[in-house]
Amino acid sequence: MSIIVNIDVMLAKRKMTSGELAEKVGITQANLSILKTGKAKAVRFSTLEAICKALDCQPGDILEYREEA
């Protein structure tokens, strides 16, 4: 997939666990895991907004486009 999800990078920068983020955002750890691994087909703007608020970042810090080789 050419959309890369960098939630793990932001979690490390913020010294936060996946469980803490899931709780702050209000989603299950399973759904957060699906998003982190890039297996999600979509993400709601409200969820993206909550993640950005919890991690104090911008959507571009989390989502990245890379052209496939």
N, C-alpha and C positions, 0 to 999 in steps of 0.2 A: 504494500500500500504506500502511496506517496505522501500521505498525511502522517506525520510523526507526532506522537503525544509524549510530551516531556514532563509529565507530572512527577515522575521519580526524581528528576533533576531539581525541580522546585521544592519537593519535599526535603531533599538533602540540604539544599541551601537554607531552608527555613528550620531545619532540625525538627521536623514533624513526622510522625508516623502516619501510615495509611489509615489506621484506625481513628486517629485524631481528626484527620481530614474528613473522613467519611461521616463522623459524628457532627462536625461543624457544618458540613454541607447538607446533611440530612439524607444521605443515600446509604445503601448497604455497602459493606466492604466488598461483596461479590460484584456489585455493579461498578464500584470504583476500580476493581481489578480488571474488569472487562474493558473499561475505558483506558486504563494505564497500558494494557497490552496491545492496544490498537485494534481490538476485535469488535469494538462498538461500531455500528452502522451510522449512528447519529448521536448528537449531544444537544440537549435543550439549552437555549440561551440562558435560561434561569439557572440551570446547573452550572454552566460555564461561568456565569456571573458569581455564583456562590463560591466556586473554587477559586476564582481570582480574588474575591474578597478575603477568603480564609488564608490564602497564600500571599496576599498583598502583592499581586502581580498583574500583568496585562495578558489578554488572550494570546498574544503573539509569543509570550514566554512559555506557553503551554503547548500551542499547536504550531507545527512547522510543516512547510511543504518542501518535499524533495522530489525532483524528477527521477523517475525510475530508469535504470540503465537498460 
